[in-house]
């Protein structure tokens, strides 16, 4: 098999299929998209890594599910990191943020040893929420936060909700990236997902390999993926797929691009403030203004009571 043709290696989700097997997958590579999201906040490094990982997974979900609107992945727990939210807006925009206890996160960072997902977020759940507008019912699905990392929770969700055997691996880190004016440290994220698509109605061809054996083999190959391979801007997604699955053969399909963005604006904020009564607005005043900050993009909006009254 010849080397796969290469696409732009950053800010994409690339679907692929293992040849002659009931295995499909997606590979996500996020460069300045995840860097823009994370640098808007001064998160501790472990919190940034969790946010970046959830952002990569929401891209995978948003691409694999046929929908119009917003898809959210929400992690909530009783640990040092109490909330992580990643949103995917069709067709190509993502955002994310986290809530955490600074003291508790710092204490856990200082503690020796490897820390699992349970150490950071405690007991809680991973929620998938699909909102396709006011004319449709909002879908919500939940799985418990069980396993060593967020990837384990993603695998559990697909197995329980979609009855699809799923394997994922992900990496998030700051890496040194060469630029025209030198090099700088920038956040990057990458993830691969494999899914086994059983074909119960199809008759097995004589001499054909058992689908379970193929599934086991590609999972062994997936487990050899190194974090740097998911993050290296000089290694294209196609090159990585070729490294992993060239013996079986792998076919790639059209990639989808993504960008960081936010749905907040002054009009939306004003419409929310108008829902509060006069007494509640008075309590929000500080130095004659109501100050609102978007948790996703850190944009700030300042309004007087007269601004709110005059808004349509």
Secondary structure, DSSP 8 states (H G I E B T S, - for coil): ---------SSEEEEEEETTSSEEEEEEEESHHHHHHHHTS---HHHHHHHHHHHHHHHHHHHHS--SSEEEEEEEESSSEEEEEEEEETTTEEEEEEEE-HHHHHHHHHS-S---HHHHH-SEEEEEEEE--TTS--EEEEEE--SSSHHHHHHHHIIIII--EEEEEEEEEEEEEEETTEEEEEEEEEEEEEEE---TTS---TT---HHHHHHHHHHHHTT--HHHHH-TTS-HHHHHHHHHTTT-EEE---EE-EE-----HHHHHHHHTTS-HHHHHHH-BTTBEEEE-TTT--EEEE-HHHHHH--
